[in-house]
Amino acid sequence: MSQPAEPTSAPLPDSDTLLVERTVAGDQRAFELLVIKYQRRVERLISRMVRDVDLVPDIAQETFIRAYRALHQFRGDSQFYTWLYRIAVNTAKKFLLELKHDPTRSNSALASRDEDDETFTSRSEPSTQESPESLLAAKEISQVIDQALAELPDDLRQAITLREMEGLSYEDIADIMACPIGTVRSRIFRAREAVSAKVRPLLDRQGGKRW
C-alpha cells in the first residue's frame, strides 16, 4: 500500500511583500515600516542624481507618495526595493527635467557635494592610522572621484551608483533602468573607465593603486 504523499508548502512571501499586502488592505503602519526601511537608501540614491542636498528629502517624499499610490499595481514580479528604486529614479529624472526650465535652481541642484559625502569615499579613505599626507591624498582622490561621477551622463552615473553604491545585481539594475543587462554592463564599464581616466594621473603621481 503506497504511502500518501507529503503535503508541499508554498514558499512564504518575504517581509516586504507582506507589508505591501497589509498596506493595500488598509494598514497604514505597514507602509510606514517600508518607508523606515528604505528611506535612507532612497535618499542616498537620489543624492547621486540631484546634487542639492536640500532637495533630496522632497524628491524622496515624492517617491514614496508615488509608490503608495501605485502600490496596488505591485505584483511581486520583482523585489519590492527594485520596484521602489525604479520609481525613485523616474521621480528624480522628472525633477531634473523640470530643473532645465529653471536655470536659477539647476546650478545649485547640480553643484558639488558637501565634504561629508559618504559615496565612494570608503574606497579611498584609509582604514588604519595614516600620516597627514596620506589623509590629504585620500581626500583629494575622493574629491576627484566625486567630480568625475558628477560629469558622467545620467545613464552612466545611475548605473554605476546602483552597482557600486547600492550593491544591486545587473539583473536588478536592468529592471530599474528598463534596459537589457548587456546595456547595464556597458554603462558600468564606460562609467568605470571614465572615472578611472580622471583618477589615474592622480594615483600615478601619488604612487597609489588604480581605483
C-alpha positions in Angstrom: 0.0 0.0 0.0 1.5 3.2 -1.1 2.2 5.9 1.5 0.3 9.3 1.0 2.5 12.0 -0.5 3.7 14.6 1.9 2.0 17.9 1.6 4.1 20.6 -0.1 4.1 24.0 1.5 4.0 27.1 -0.7 7.0 29.4 -0.3 6.4 32.1 2.2 6.3 35.7 0.9 9.1 37.9 2.0 8.6 40.6 4.6 8.3 43.4 2.0 5.6 41.6 0.2 3.7 41.0 3.4 4.0 44.7 4.3 2.7 45.6 0.8 -0.3 43.3 1.2 -1.1 44.8 4.6 -0.8 48.3 3.2 -3.1 47.6 0.3 -5.5 46.1 2.9 -5.6 49.4 4.7 -2.8 49.1 7.3 -1.0 52.5 7.2 1.6 51.4 9.7 2.8 48.7 7.3 3.7 51.3 4.7 5.4 53.4 7.4 7.6 50.4 8.1 8.6 50.2 4.4 9.4 53.9 4.5 11.6 53.5 7.5 13.3 50.5 5.9 14.2 52.2 2.6 14.1 56.0 3.2 17.8 56.3 3.7 18.7 54.1 0.7 16.3 56.0 -1.5 17.7 59.4 -0.4 21.2 58.1 -0.9 20.3 57.1 -4.5 18.6 60.4 -5.2 21.6 62.3 -3.8 23.7 60.9 -6.6 21.3 62.2 -9.2 20.3 65.6 -7.7 23.3 67.2 -6.0 21.5 69.8 -3.9 21.1 68.0 -0.5 18.3 70.3 0.5 16.2 69.0 -2.4 16.8 65.3 -1.8 14.2 64.8 1.1 11.5 66.4 -1.1 12.2 64.1 -4.0 12.4 61.1 -1.7 9.0 62.1 -0.2 7.5 62.3 -3.7 9.0 58.9 -4.4 7.2 57.3 -1.5 3.9 59.2 -2.3 4.0 57.8 -5.9 4.9 54.4 -4.6 2.0 54.4 -2.1 -0.5 55.5 -4.8 0.8 52.7 -7.2 1.2 50.1 -4.5 -1.9 48.2 -5.7 -0.1 47.7 -9.0 2.9 45.9 -7.4 2.6 42.2 -8.4 5.7 40.8 -6.8 7.3 40.0 -10.2 10.5 41.7 -8.9 11.8 42.6 -5.4 10.0 45.5 -3.8 13.2 47.5 -3.5 13.8 47.1 -7.2 10.3 48.4 -7.9 10.8 51.3 -5.5 14.2 52.2 -6.9 12.7 52.4 -10.3 10.1 54.9 -9.0 12.9 56.9 -7.3 15.0 57.1 -10.5 12.0 58.2 -12.6 11.0 60.8 -10.0 14.5 62.2 -9.9 14.6 62.2 -13.7 11.4 64.2 -13.8 12.7 66.6 -11.3 16.0 67.1 -13.3 13.9 67.7 -16.5 11.9 70.4 -14.7 15.2 72.0 -13.5 16.3 72.5 -17.1 13.5 75.0 -17.4 14.6 76.8 -14.2 18.3 77.8 -14.5 18.3 79.6 -11.2 17.7 76.3 -9.4 19.7 74.0 -11.7 23.1 75.4 -10.8 22.6 74.6 -7.1 21.0 71.3 -7.7 23.9 70.1 -9.8 26.6 71.7 -7.6 29.4 69.8 -5.9 28.5 67.8 -2.9 29.5 68.6 0.7 32.7 67.3 2.1 30.9 64.8 4.3 29.6 62.8 1.3 29.9 59.1 2.0 29.5 57.9 -1.5 32.6 56.1 -2.9 34.6 57.7 -0.1 35.2 54.4 1.6 37.2 53.3 -1.5 39.9 55.8 -0.9 39.8 56.6 2.8 42.5 54.8 4.8 41.3 52.1 7.2 44.1 52.4 9.6 46.0 55.3 11.0 47.8 57.3 8.3 50.0 60.3 8.0 48.5 63.7 7.4 49.9 63.4 3.8 48.1 60.2 3.2 44.9 61.6 4.6 45.2 64.6 2.3 45.9 62.4 -0.7 42.9 60.2 0.1 40.6 63.2 0.4 41.9 64.6 -2.9 41.2 61.3 -4.6 37.7 61.2 -3.2 37.0 64.7 -4.5 38.3 63.7 -8.0 36.1 60.6 -8.0 33.0 62.7 -6.9 33.7 65.3 -9.6 34.2 62.5 -12.2 30.9 60.9 -11.3 29.2 64.3 -11.5 30.4 64.8 -15.0 29.1 61.4 -16.2 25.9 61.3 -18.4 22.9 60.5 -16.3 22.5 56.9 -17.5 26.1 56.0 -16.7 26.0 57.7 -13.3 22.8 55.9 -12.4 24.1 52.5 -13.4 27.4 52.7 -11.5 25.7 54.2 -8.5 23.2 51.3 -8.3 26.0 48.8 -8.8 28.8 50.2 -6.6 26.9 52.1 -4.0 23.7 50.0 -3.6 25.3 46.7 -4.5 22.5 45.7 -6.8 22.8 42.9 -9.3 23.0 43.5 -13.0 19.5 42.0 -13.3 18.0 44.4 -10.8 19.7 47.4 -12.4 18.4 46.3 -15.8 14.9 46.1 -14.2 15.2 49.5 -12.6 16.6 51.2 -15.7 14.3 49.3 -18.1 17.1 48.2 -20.4 18.9 44.9 -21.3 21.6 43.5 -19.0 24.2 44.0 -21.7 23.4 47.7 -21.8 23.8 47.8 -18.0 27.2 46.1 -18.2 28.3 48.5 -21.0 27.2 51.6 -19.0 29.0 50.4 -15.8 32.2 49.6 -17.8 32.1 53.0 -19.5 31.5 54.8 -16.2 34.4 53.0 -14.5 36.7 53.8 -17.4 35.7 57.5 -17.3 36.2 57.7 -13.6 39.5 55.8 -13.8 40.8 58.1 -16.5 40.3 61.1 -14.2 41.8 59.4 -11.1 44.7 57.5 -12.8 47.0 60.5 -13.2 46.5 61.5 -9.5 47.1 57.9 -8.3 50.2 57.6 -10.5 51.5 60.8 -9.1 50.9 59.6 -5.5 52.2 56.1 -6.3 48.9 54.6 -5.3 46.7 51.9 -6.9 44.2 52.4 -9.7 40.6 52.9 -8.5 
